[in-house]
């Protein structure tokens, strides 16, 4: 009897132990499953919140692209109220999850648009989560440096370069002269910036290559440069960068074909175009523009001249004269030679932004723009694929963007600092981000449903 009872006791103990093991294993498995489920939910939540960031970025890119290409690419957008565009985008996030992007652009046709974005997705619990951003933009000037080339920049002779602010007064070497110009090339190759016989009161830079500066007769200084220092290391850089947009030719519908009396001005002939205080006048020239001897083309109002592939040649004592009431914008891919008296702004404080010259060529080096002789110009030259040259004794002010830039002789160039805020016509819209803010406070958040 004792043996049987012992056997039963042993079997009962084994069952109890097995039961305890089963309970323990179940508890462990339960805890593991709970942890695994928690980890899965955490991972899923993390995925959703990361997805919101990417959705918000996509919304910002969508809005910026539409702003830059506003002449063609507001496809899919609706105008909620005047000056406001809205668009909603749906994205499959996988595993049955759907994300939405709501984008609103306020003041889309102005120079300071604001983008509002809401990225929204659903958590596994069913709760809707969202992220809202506000991004403020402003126009980005392509003339914020002074003289910038895509390829090479070369100065030789007795070259003088500095800056001034035309919003204060005309250039004056005593009262309105600064060192806020940057000259250089964005090329990363060595020695693409070469100077011998140059006095740079400003900055010199390259896109990464070594600078070739003749230390015997070249100076790069500023107002804080120590006495005796010719090449101020604080004013030399190898990290220059810039973006280059091809100019956009104007819509020439309604333009007058050729100038009154023809496109060749000879002898002492004078032609006046443009109406003071009137609407902009547009001209399309079917042949090259020649102004020779003492001939003069007077611009007495807002005028746009589209040259297409035709050349410009100003020589002798010929000139284009822009009156204080006038402004001139030139587009074309032909060669421009501004000799003689060049283009003269007769205002006592000639604003370079009143004379804008766009080189529309798309092949690097296929267009040449030259300022020569003793001509004096205050102008903005934007020709990212043209080779630009100043030679002789010109005294030029404004800003230059070109494929290559060459200055020789005893030329001087003064960068107009007011162009740093010049948005530029004839170019694709360009923007830079002024600020961004996540609208996390409930009082700041926007009800996007009103836009859709």
ZATOR-84054 format. One record per residue (C-alpha): x, y, z; residue number from 1. Coordinates in Angstrom, 3 decimals. Example, Ala and Ser with C-alpha at 12.3 -4.5 7.8 and 13.67 -1.06 7.14 Angstrom:
2
+----------+----------+----------+------+
!        X !        Y !        Z ! resi !
+----------+----------+----------+------+
!   12.300 !   -4.500 !    7.800 !    1 !
!   13.670 !   -1.060 !    7.140 !    2 !
+----------+----------+----------+------+
END
This chain:
452
+----------+----------+----------+------+
!        X !        Y !        Z ! resi !
+----------+----------+----------+------+
!    0.000 !    0.000 !    0.000 !    1 !
!    2.778 !    2.335 !    0.875 !    2 !
!    4.421 !    1.794 !   -2.498 !    3 !
!    1.227 !    2.614 !   -4.369 !    4 !
!    0.651 !    5.746 !   -2.334 !    5 !
!    4.213 !    6.858 !   -2.996 !    6 !
!    3.745 !    6.353 !   -6.724 !    7 !
!    0.548 !    8.362 !   -6.668 !    8 !
!    2.294 !   11.098 !   -4.682 !    9 !
!    5.192 !   11.207 !   -7.122 !   10 !
!    2.836 !   11.333 !  -10.098 !   11 !
!    0.839 !   14.127 !   -8.438 !   12 !
!    3.975 !   16.079 !   -7.699 !   13 !
!    5.093 !   15.703 !  -11.306 !   14 !
!    1.733 !   16.944 !  -12.541 !   15 !
!    1.842 !   19.912 !  -10.196 !   16 !
!    5.375 !   20.742 !  -11.318 !   17 !
!    4.347 !   20.390 !  -14.967 !   18 !
!    1.363 !   22.625 !  -14.313 !   19 !
!    3.590 !   25.222 !  -12.703 !   20 !
!    5.936 !   25.014 !  -15.693 !   21 !
!    2.989 !   25.390 !  -18.074 !   22 !
!    1.718 !   28.389 !  -16.142 !   23 !
!    5.198 !   29.924 !  -16.062 !   24 !
!    5.737 !   29.327 !  -19.761 !   25 !
!    2.294 !   30.765 !  -20.534 !   26 !
!    3.109 !   33.814 !  -18.473 !   27 !
!    6.468 !   34.231 !  -20.208 !   28 !
!    4.891 !   33.759 !  -23.623 !   29 !
!    2.172 !   36.228 !  -22.678 !   30 !
!    4.720 !   38.776 !  -21.566 !   31 !
!    6.769 !   38.174 !  -24.703 !   32 !
!    3.712 !   38.530 !  -26.923 !   33 !
!    2.738 !   41.684 !  -25.083 !   34 !
!    6.229 !   43.091 !  -25.506 !   35 !
!    6.326 !   42.033 !  -29.140 !   36 !
!    2.943 !   43.615 !  -29.739 !   37 !
!    4.114 !   46.781 !  -27.994 !   38 !
!    7.284 !   46.841 !  -30.049 !   39 !
!    5.237 !   46.314 !  -33.194 !   40 !
!    2.930 !   49.174 !  -32.277 !   41 !
!    5.922 !   51.351 !  -31.399 !   42 !
!    7.594 !   50.516 !  -34.698 !   43 !
!    4.333 !   51.146 !  -36.525 !   44 !
!    3.868 !   54.479 !  -34.786 !   45 !
!    7.470 !   55.406 !  -35.536 !   46 !
!    6.893 !   54.511 !  -39.177 !   47 !
!    3.799 !   56.695 !  -39.297 !   48 !
!    5.535 !   59.713 !  -37.762 !   49 !
!    8.501 !   59.317 !  -40.130 !   50 !
!    6.028 !   59.069 !  -42.985 !   51 !
!    4.494 !   62.392 !  -41.880 !   52 !
!    7.888 !   64.074 !  -42.208 !   53 !
!    8.352 !   62.708 !  -45.728 !   54 !
!    4.806 !   63.694 !  -46.686 !   55 !
!    5.386 !   67.235 !  -45.426 !   56 !
!    8.647 !   67.435 !  -47.423 !   57 !
!    6.826 !   66.270 !  -50.536 !   58 !
!    4.216 !   68.976 !  -50.006 !   59 !
!    6.922 !   71.628 !  -49.709 !   60 !
!    8.603 !   70.399 !  -52.894 !   61 !
!    5.291 !   70.331 !  -54.744 !   62 !
!    4.520 !   73.921 !  -53.772 !   63 !
!    8.014 !   75.217 !  -54.524 !   64 !
!    8.055 !   73.564 !  -57.944 !   65 !
!    4.714 !   75.146 !  -58.797 !   66 !
!    5.941 !   78.566 !  -57.643 !   67 !
!    9.133 !   78.354 !  -59.691 !   68 !
!    7.230 !   77.183 !  -62.781 !   69 !
!    4.090 !   79.218 !  -62.206 !   70 !
!    3.640 !   79.895 !  -65.912 !   71 !
!    2.981 !   76.227 !  -66.678 !   72 !
!    2.738 !   74.062 !  -63.616 !   73 !
!   -0.221 !   74.831 !  -61.339 !   74 !
!   -1.792 !   71.661 !  -62.725 !   75 !
!   -4.077 !   70.055 !  -60.157 !   76 !
!   -4.222 !   73.157 !  -57.968 !   77 !
!   -7.384 !   75.116 !  -57.264 !   78 !
!   -7.616 !   78.811 !  -56.467 !   79 !
!   -9.486 !   79.048 !  -53.186 !   80 !
!   -9.507 !   82.847 !  -53.047 !   81 !
!   -7.636 !   85.420 !  -55.101 !   82 !
!   -3.915 !   84.889 !  -54.542 !   83 !
!   -4.330 !   81.508 !  -52.816 !   84 !
!   -3.730 !   78.061 !  -54.357 !   85 !
!   -4.602 !   74.718 !  -52.740 !   86 !
!   -3.894 !   71.074 !  -53.548 !   87 !
!   -4.508 !   67.731 !  -51.828 !   88 !
!   -2.366 !   64.667 !  -52.514 !   89 !
!   -3.049 !   61.088 !  -51.393 !   90 !
!   -0.272 !   58.560 !  -50.831 !   91 !
!   -0.408 !   54.816 !  -50.070 !   92 !
!    1.848 !   54.212 !  -47.046 !   93 !
!    1.561 !   50.414 !  -47.270 !   94 !
!   -0.152 !   47.872 !  -44.998 !   95 !
!   -3.501 !   49.476 !  -45.682 !   96 !
!   -2.434 !   52.898 !  -44.384 !   97 !
!   -3.245 !   56.015 !  -46.396 !   98 !
!   -1.516 !   59.359 !  -46.011 !   99 !
!   -2.758 !   62.713 !  -47.251 !  100 !
!   -0.932 !   65.966 !  -47.941 !  101 !
!   -2.832 !   69.247 !  -47.924 !  102 !
!   -0.884 !   72.188 !  -49.344 !  103 !
!   -1.914 !   75.836 !  -49.474 !  104 !
!    0.154 !   78.608 !  -51.059 !  105 !
!   -0.746 !   82.149 !  -50.069 !  106 !
!    0.339 !   85.115 !  -52.232 !  107 !
!    1.472 !   82.694 !  -54.942 !  108 !
!    1.956 !   85.453 !  -57.520 !  109 !
!    3.892 !   87.750 !  -55.183 !  110 !
!    7.554 !   87.891 !  -54.211 !  111 !
!    6.986 !   86.636 !  -50.631 !  112 !
!    4.672 !   83.593 !  -50.815 !  113 !
!    3.849 !   81.484 !  -47.752 !  114 !
!    3.338 !   77.707 !  -47.848 !  115 !
!    1.095 !   75.894 !  -45.357 !  116 !
!    1.294 !   72.094 !  -45.241 !  117 !
!   -0.629 !   69.429 !  -43.355 !  118 !
!    0.587 !   65.820 !  -43.550 !  119 !
!   -1.960 !   63.374 !  -42.110 !  120 !
!   -2.064 !   59.617 !  -41.435 !  121 !
!   -3.942 !   57.096 !  -39.302 !  122 !
!   -2.346 !   55.174 !  -36.400 !  123 !
!   -3.139 !   51.452 !  -35.840 !  124 !
!   -5.415 !   52.521 !  -32.994 !  125 !
!   -7.519 !   54.434 !  -35.479 !  126 !
!   -6.426 !   57.834 !  -34.192 !  127 !
!   -5.670 !   60.432 !  -36.869 !  128 !
!   -2.319 !   62.193 !  -36.446 !  129 !
!   -1.005 !   65.137 !  -38.419 !  130 !
!    1.916 !   67.498 !  -38.760 !  131 !
!    1.492 !   71.110 !  -39.886 !  132 !
!    4.234 !   73.396 !  -41.198 !  133 !
!    4.417 !   77.034 !  -42.270 !  134 !
!    7.234 !   78.006 !  -44.658 !  135 !
!    7.899 !   81.639 !  -45.588 !  136 !
!    9.748 !   82.349 !  -48.837 !  137 !
!   11.222 !   85.411 !  -50.465 !  138 !
!   12.611 !   86.161 !  -53.883 !  139 !
!   16.175 !   85.023 !  -54.412 !  140 !
!   18.370 !   87.461 !  -56.276 !  141 !
!   20.756 !   86.040 !  -58.843 !  142 !
!   22.897 !   89.165 !  -58.492 !  143 !
!   23.791 !   88.892 !  -54.822 !  144 !
!   27.532 !   88.570 !  -55.345 !  145 !
!   28.887 !   90.957 !  -57.983 !  146 !
!   30.800 !   89.175 !  -60.758 !  147 !
!   30.325 !   85.423 !  -60.929 !  148 !
!   31.337 !   83.035 !  -63.704 !  149 !
!   30.485 !   79.404 !  -64.311 !  150 !
!   33.868 !   78.652 !  -65.877 !  151 !
!   36.837 !   81.040 !  -65.655 !  152 !
!   37.458 !   84.557 !  -64.352 !  153 !
!   40.587 !   86.413 !  -65.397 !  154 !
!   41.796 !   89.925 !  -64.518 !  155 !
!   44.941 !   91.419 !  -66.044 !  156 !
!   46.284 !   94.964 !  -66.306 !  157 !
!   45.275 !   97.644 !  -63.847 !  158 !
!   41.877 !   96.459 !  -62.691 !  159 !
!   39.876 !   98.065 !  -59.894 !  160 !
!   36.880 !   96.344 !  -58.297 !  161 !
!   34.716 !   97.445 !  -55.361 !  162 !
!   31.068 !   98.029 !  -54.386 !  163 !
!   28.650 !  100.825 !  -53.564 !  164 !
!   24.943 !  101.243 !  -52.766 !  165 !
!   22.904 !  103.043 !  -55.417 !  166 !
!   19.968 !  103.370 !  -53.005 !  167 !
!   22.068 !  105.943 !  -51.172 !  168 !
!   23.665 !  107.853 !  -54.028 !  169 !
!   25.804 !  107.455 !  -57.110 !  170 !
!   29.197 !  105.766 !  -56.744 !  171 !
!   31.737 !  107.955 !  -54.998 !  172 !
!   35.239 !  106.709 !  -54.100 !  173 !
!   35.134 !  108.688 !  -50.843 !  174 !
!   31.533 !  108.699 !  -49.600 !  175 !
!   29.978 !  105.638 !  -51.232 !  176 !
!   32.594 !  102.920 !  -51.643 !  177 !
!   32.420 !   99.547 !  -49.918 !  178 !
!   34.057 !   96.127 !  -50.015 !  179 !
!   30.939 !   93.966 !  -50.391 !  180 !
!   31.573 !   92.563 !  -53.850 !  181 !
!   32.457 !   88.918 !  -54.497 !  182 !
!   34.234 !   88.060 !  -57.735 !  183 !
!   35.047 !   84.514 !  -58.743 !  184 !
!   34.166 !   81.270 !  -60.456 !  185 !
!   32.098 !   78.358 !  -59.199 !  186 !
!   34.376 !   75.954 !  -61.088 !  187 !
!   36.061 !   73.326 !  -58.924 !  188 !
!   39.169 !   73.137 !  -61.149 !  189 !
!   42.439 !   74.741 !  -60.098 !  190 !
!   43.479 !   78.212 !  -61.321 !  191 !
!   40.116 !   79.067 !  -62.890 !  192 !
!   40.361 !   82.380 !  -61.011 !  193 !
!   43.450 !   84.207 !  -62.257 !  194 !
!   44.502 !   87.755 !  -61.360 !  195 !
!   47.547 !   89.813 !  -62.187 !  196 !
!   47.408 !   93.565 !  -61.643 !  197 !
!   44.079 !   93.760 !  -59.806 !  198 !
!   42.967 !   95.774 !  -56.804 !  199 !
!   39.996 !   93.930 !  -55.292 !  200 !
!   38.276 !   95.788 !  -52.478 !  201 !
!   36.033 !   92.874 !  -51.604 !  202 !
!   36.135 !   89.068 !  -51.788 !  203 !
!   37.557 !   86.520 !  -54.236 !  204 !
!   36.362 !   82.936 !  -54.439 !  205 !
!   36.345 !   79.671 !  -56.358 !  206 !
!   34.125 !   76.628 !  -56.299 !  207 !
!   36.910 !   74.492 !  -54.842 !  208 !
!   40.036 !   74.952 !  -56.940 !  209 !
!   43.189 !   76.880 !  -56.077 !  210 !
!   43.220 !   80.639 !  -56.715 !  211 !
!   45.914 !   81.946 !  -59.063 !  212 !
!   46.706 !   85.382 !  -57.617 !  213 !
!   49.908 !   87.201 !  -58.558 !  214 !
!   51.125 !   88.278 !  -55.134 !  215 !
!   53.440 !   90.915 !  -56.628 !  216 !
!   50.700 !   93.152 !  -58.023 !  217 !
!   47.319 !   91.902 !  -56.786 !  218 !
!   45.512 !   92.945 !  -53.636 !  219 !
!   42.374 !   91.557 !  -52.023 !  220 !
!   41.488 !   93.707 !  -49.029 !  221 !
!   38.667 !   95.191 !  -47.002 !  222 !
!   38.156 !   97.898 !  -44.394 !  223 !
!   39.361 !   95.627 !  -41.567 !  224 !
!   42.423 !   94.247 !  -43.372 !  225 !
!   45.617 !   94.840 !  -41.437 !  226 !
!   48.055 !   97.383 !  -42.841 !  227 !
!   50.705 !   95.693 !  -44.958 !  228 !
!   48.519 !   92.680 !  -45.850 !  229 !
!   47.877 !   92.475 !  -49.599 !  230 !
!   45.950 !   89.209 !  -49.747 !  231 !
!   43.598 !   89.083 !  -46.776 !  232 !
!   42.967 !   85.379 !  -46.038 !  233 !
!   39.572 !   86.268 !  -44.544 !  234 !
!   38.546 !   87.504 !  -47.982 !  235 !
!   39.648 !   84.473 !  -49.967 !  236 !
!   37.417 !   81.418 !  -50.330 !  237 !
!   37.302 !   78.096 !  -52.156 !  238 !
!   33.668 !   77.358 !  -51.335 !  239 !
!   31.860 !   79.697 !  -53.719 !  240 !
!   28.566 !   78.365 !  -55.038 !  241 !
!   25.723 !   79.691 !  -57.164 !  242 !
!   22.728 !   78.510 !  -59.138 !  243 !
!   22.332 !   79.509 !  -62.776 !  244 !
!   18.941 !   79.712 !  -64.459 !  245 !
!   18.570 !   80.216 !  -68.197 !  246 !
!   16.804 !   83.517 !  -68.983 !  247 !
!   13.242 !   83.256 !  -70.251 !  248 !
!   12.616 !   85.108 !  -73.516 !  249 !
!    9.606 !   87.427 !  -73.423 !  250 !
!    6.284 !   86.777 !  -75.112 !  251 !
!    6.750 !   88.983 !  -78.166 !  252 !
!    3.108 !   88.985 !  -79.255 !  253 !
!    2.228 !   92.574 !  -80.085 !  254 !
!    5.840 !   93.714 !  -80.347 !  255 !
!    6.721 !   96.201 !  -83.075 !  256 !
!    8.918 !   94.724 !  -85.800 !  257 !
!   12.157 !   96.726 !  -86.038 !  258 !
!   12.926 !  100.260 !  -84.913 !  259 !
!   11.350 !  103.251 !  -86.630 !  260 !
!   13.597 !  104.053 !  -89.588 !  261 !
!   15.441 !  100.740 !  -89.392 !  262 !
!   17.972 !   99.027 !  -87.164 !  263 !
!   21.117 !  100.742 !  -88.504 !  264 !
!   21.758 !  104.208 !  -87.109 !  265 !
!   24.550 !  105.966 !  -88.962 !  266 !
!   26.082 !  109.440 !  -89.067 !  267 !
!   24.375 !  111.813 !  -86.643 !  268 !
!   20.942 !  110.224 !  -86.804 !  269 !
!   18.853 !  110.048 !  -83.636 !  270 !
!   15.837 !  107.844 !  -82.898 !  271 !
!   13.708 !  108.067 !  -79.769 !  272 !
!   11.553 !  105.177 !  -78.559 !  273 !
!    9.560 !  104.689 !  -75.391 !  274 !
!    7.008 !  107.013 !  -73.839 !  275 !
!    7.771 !  108.761 !  -70.582 !  276 !
!    5.219 !  107.589 !  -68.022 !  277 !
!    3.633 !  105.305 !  -70.609 !  278 !
!    3.200 !  101.561 !  -70.986 !  279 !
!    6.096 !   99.274 !  -71.834 !  280 !
!    6.963 !   99.155 !  -75.532 !  281 !
!    8.315 !   95.971 !  -77.110 !  282 !
!   10.415 !   95.651 !  -80.274 !  283 !
!   11.538 !   92.556 !  -82.157 !  284 !
!   14.526 !   93.221 !  -84.420 !  285 !
!   14.776 !   91.193 !  -87.603 !  286 !
!   18.392 !   92.248 !  -88.221 !  287 !
!   21.405 !   93.315 !  -86.197 !  288 !
!   21.391 !   96.623 !  -84.336 !  289 !
!   24.175 !   98.996 !  -85.441 !  290 !
!   24.807 !  102.420 !  -83.891 !  291 !
!   27.903 !  104.048 !  -85.377 !  292 !
!   29.569 !  107.446 !  -85.842 !  293 !
!   27.664 !  109.856 !  -83.550 !  294 !
!   24.276 !  108.202 !  -83.949 !  295 !
!   22.090 !  107.838 !  -80.895 !  296 !
!   19.178 !  105.648 !  -79.837 !  297 !
!   17.272 !  107.411 !  -77.041 !  298 !
!   15.144 !  105.383 !  -74.623 !  299 !
!   12.565 !  107.691 !  -72.998 !  300 !
!   10.230 !  105.134 !  -71.387 !  301 !
!   10.091 !  101.439 !  -70.504 !  302 !
!   11.360 !   99.489 !  -73.532 !  303 !
!   12.081 !   95.807 !  -74.215 !  304 !
!   14.114 !   94.809 !  -77.280 !  305 !
!   14.180 !   91.178 !  -78.391 !  306 !
!   17.194 !   90.510 !  -80.615 !  307 !
!   16.646 !   86.760 !  -81.105 !  308 !
!   19.970 !   85.638 !  -82.670 !  309 !
!   20.940 !   89.054 !  -84.072 !  310 !
!   24.021 !   90.988 !  -82.997 !  311 !
!   24.485 !   94.425 !  -81.428 !  312 !
!   27.331 !   96.678 !  -82.508 !  313 !
!   27.872 !  100.114 !  -80.978 !  314 !
!   30.992 !  101.853 !  -82.268 !  315 !
!   32.609 !  105.199 !  -83.029 !  316 !
!   30.897 !  107.702 !  -80.746 !  317 !
!   27.524 !  106.017 !  -81.094 !  318 !
!   25.425 !  105.315 !  -78.028 !  319 !
!   22.191 !  104.149 !  -76.521 !  320 !
!   20.993 !  106.858 !  -74.149 !  321 !
!   18.535 !  105.966 !  -71.399 !  322 !
!   16.854 !  109.046 !  -69.949 !  323 !
!   15.783 !  109.350 !  -66.287 !  324 !
!   12.289 !  108.380 !  -67.519 !  325 !
!   13.485 !  105.319 !  -69.419 !  326 !
!   14.466 !  101.712 !  -68.821 !  327 !
!   15.822 !   99.150 !  -71.242 !  328 !
!   15.785 !   95.351 !  -71.242 !  329 !
!   17.528 !   93.418 !  -74.016 !  330 !
!   17.143 !   89.707 !  -74.786 !  331 !
!   19.062 !   87.733 !  -77.367 !  332 !
!   21.633 !   85.056 !  -78.111 !  333 !
!   23.753 !   86.989 !  -80.614 !  334 !
!   27.046 !   88.753 !  -79.922 !  335 !
!   26.878 !   92.167 !  -78.227 !  336 !
!   29.684 !   94.694 !  -78.701 !  337 !
!   29.263 !   97.842 !  -76.637 !  338 !
!   31.965 !  100.201 !  -77.838 !  339 !
!   31.757 !  103.906 !  -78.526 !  340 !
!   29.913 !  105.569 !  -75.677 !  341 !
!   28.079 !  102.294 !  -74.984 !  342 !
!   24.777 !  102.430 !  -73.127 !  343 !
!   24.551 !  105.584 !  -71.064 !  344 !
!   22.071 !  106.230 !  -68.289 !  345 !
!   21.782 !  110.011 !  -68.086 !  346 !
!   20.310 !  110.066 !  -64.573 !  347 !
!   22.481 !  111.761 !  -61.952 !  348 !
!   22.339 !  108.466 !  -60.017 !  349 !
!   22.160 !  105.860 !  -62.781 !  350 !
!   20.525 !  102.669 !  -61.471 !  351 !
!   21.970 !   99.502 !  -63.014 !  352 !
!   18.565 !   97.821 !  -62.664 !  353 !
!   17.230 !  100.266 !  -65.295 !  354 !
!   19.371 !   98.547 !  -67.943 !  355 !
!   19.179 !   94.748 !  -68.014 !  356 !
!   20.955 !   92.660 !  -70.640 !  357 !
!   20.034 !   88.992 !  -70.899 !  358 !
!   22.099 !   86.569 !  -72.923 !  359 !
!   19.678 !   83.810 !  -73.880 !  360 !
!   22.176 !   81.468 !  -75.534 !  361 !
!   22.075 !   77.937 !  -74.159 !  362 !
!   25.479 !   76.717 !  -75.403 !  363 !
!   28.473 !   77.630 !  -73.264 !  364 !
!   30.765 !   80.073 !  -75.077 !  365 !
!   28.545 !   80.498 !  -78.142 !  366 !
!   27.702 !   84.108 !  -77.269 !  367 !
!   30.146 !   86.977 !  -76.677 !  368 !
!   29.348 !   90.188 !  -74.800 !  369 !
!   32.018 !   92.887 !  -74.839 !  370 !
!   32.305 !   96.327 !  -73.261 !  371 !
!   35.267 !   98.192 !  -74.707 !  372 !
!   36.890 !  101.539 !  -75.330 !  373 !
!   35.997 !  104.264 !  -72.865 !  374 !
!   32.317 !  103.407 !  -72.629 !  375 !
!   30.644 !  103.714 !  -69.265 !  376 !
!   27.704 !  101.553 !  -68.339 !  377 !
!   25.498 !  101.028 !  -65.314 !  378 !
!   23.745 !   97.749 !  -66.076 !  379 !
!   22.842 !   94.257 !  -64.960 !  380 !
!   24.228 !   91.565 !  -67.269 !  381 !
!   22.881 !   88.055 !  -66.877 !  382 !
!   24.263 !   85.700 !  -69.509 !  383 !
!   25.206 !   82.399 !  -67.833 !  384 !
!   26.353 !   80.793 !  -71.091 !  385 !
!   28.112 !   83.794 !  -72.669 !  386 !
!   31.744 !   84.867 !  -72.557 !  387 !
!   31.868 !   88.383 !  -71.093 !  388 !
!   34.786 !   90.779 !  -71.583 !  389 !
!   35.624 !   94.289 !  -70.400 !  390 !
!   38.697 !   95.823 !  -72.019 !  391 !
!   40.141 !   99.292 !  -72.406 !  392 !
!   39.137 !  101.944 !  -69.888 !  393 !
!   35.412 !  101.375 !  -69.216 !  394 !
!   34.017 !  102.399 !  -65.845 !  395 !
!   31.174 !   99.930 !  -65.309 !  396 !
!   28.755 !   99.415 !  -62.439 !  397 !
!   26.056 !   96.850 !  -61.712 !  398 !
!   26.431 !   93.065 !  -61.621 !  399 !
!   27.559 !   90.333 !  -64.012 !  400 !
!   26.786 !   86.618 !  -64.295 !  401 !
!   28.443 !   84.871 !  -67.251 !  402 !
!   30.108 !   81.682 !  -68.420 !  403 !
!   33.546 !   83.342 !  -68.458 !  404 !
!   34.551 !   86.827 !  -67.293 !  405 !
!   37.657 !   88.654 !  -68.519 !  406 !
!   38.836 !   92.159 !  -67.596 !  407 !
!   41.915 !   93.776 !  -69.123 !  408 !
!   43.387 !   97.253 !  -69.507 !  409 !
!   42.594 !   99.853 !  -66.866 !  410 !
!   38.954 !   98.927 !  -66.380 !  411 !
!   36.959 !   99.502 !  -63.188 !  412 !
!   33.863 !   97.710 !  -61.947 !  413 !
!   31.589 !   98.728 !  -59.089 !  414 !
!   29.038 !   96.250 !  -57.785 !  415 !
!   25.708 !   97.821 !  -56.823 !  416 !
!   24.766 !   96.284 !  -53.461 !  417 !
!   21.086 !   97.160 !  -53.938 !  418 !
!   20.952 !   94.340 !  -56.512 !  419 !
!   21.250 !   91.818 !  -53.678 !  420 !
!   17.497 !   92.301 !  -53.225 !  421 !
!   16.699 !   92.536 !  -56.926 !  422 !
!   14.296 !   89.741 !  -57.812 !  423 !
!   14.968 !   89.970 !  -61.537 !  424 !
!   12.614 !   89.943 !  -64.461 !  425 !
!   13.082 !   87.677 !  -67.452 !  426 !
!   14.087 !   84.766 !  -65.234 !  427 !
!   12.227 !   81.838 !  -63.753 !  428 !
!   10.883 !   82.727 !  -60.324 !  429 !
!   13.505 !   81.971 !  -57.699 !  430 !
!   12.900 !   81.690 !  -53.991 !  431 !
!   14.819 !   81.140 !  -50.817 !  432 !
!   13.425 !   80.059 !  -47.460 !  433 !
!   13.211 !   82.856 !  -44.911 !  434 !
!   11.766 !   80.755 !  -42.099 !  435 !
!    9.839 !   77.614 !  -41.255 !  436 !
!    7.731 !   76.753 !  -38.247 !  437 !
!    5.961 !   73.598 !  -37.095 !  438 !
!    2.436 !   74.566 !  -36.056 !  439 !
!    2.233 !   72.380 !  -32.970 !  440 !
!    0.284 !   74.729 !  -30.716 !  441 !
!   -3.463 !   74.236 !  -31.066 !  442 !
!   -3.961 !   78.001 !  -31.375 !  443 !
!   -1.624 !   78.155 !  -34.379 !  444 !
!   -2.982 !   75.184 !  -36.301 !  445 !
!   -5.053 !   75.712 !  -39.432 !  446 !
!   -8.354 !   74.155 !  -40.450 !  447 !
!   -7.359 !   72.927 !  -43.903 !  448 !
!  -10.881 !   71.708 !  -44.656 !  449 !
!  -11.940 !   75.239 !  -45.571 !  450 !
!   -9.604 !   75.124 !  -48.586 !  451 !
!  -11.037 !   71.929 !  -50.015 !  452 !
+----------+----------+----------+------+
END
